[in-house]
Amino acid sequence: MYIDPNTGGMLFQALAAAFAVASGVLLMFSGQIKQWFARMRRKLRKDQDEEQE
């Protein structure tokens, strides 16, 4: 499969920009994402404890 060098360069720039934006979003919201996972983990543990009783 042949990709024109100009098209490949443009594609690489778009993917690099998308990766940078995604990384920035994850970095900005990393605290909130961690809190969400902690809440879900606590909820699952609570549900499991209630089932055992």
N, C-alpha and C positions, 0 to 999 in steps of 0.2 A: 504494500500500500504506500503510495507516494503522497507526502504532504508538502505543499509548496513552502519554502523557507519563510516567506512573509506570513503565511497563515499560521505556521507553527509558532512563530514568535508572538503573534497576536494571541494565539490560544494560550501560550505559556504566561503571558502578561495577565490575561484574564483569570487564569487559575491561580496565579500568585496573589493577585488582588483578592480573590475570593477566600483564599487560605488566610491571608492577613486579616481580613474582616472577621472571619469565623474565629480565629485565634483571639482577636481583640474582644469579641463578644463573650467568649468563654472566660477570658481573664477578668472582664468587668463583672460578670455575674457568677464567678466561681464561689463566692461566699453563699449566695442564695441557692446555688445548685447543691452545695454541701449540706445546707440546712434542710433542703427538700428531701435529700436522700436520708438524712438523719431522722426526719419526721416519719418517713415511710418505714424505716427500719423499726422505729419505736412502735408505730402502729401495728406492724406485723407481729412484733414480740408480744404486744398487749393482746392481740387477737389470739395468738397461740396460747398465752397464759390463761385466757378465759376459757378456751376449749378444753384445757387440761383439768380445770376445776370442776 
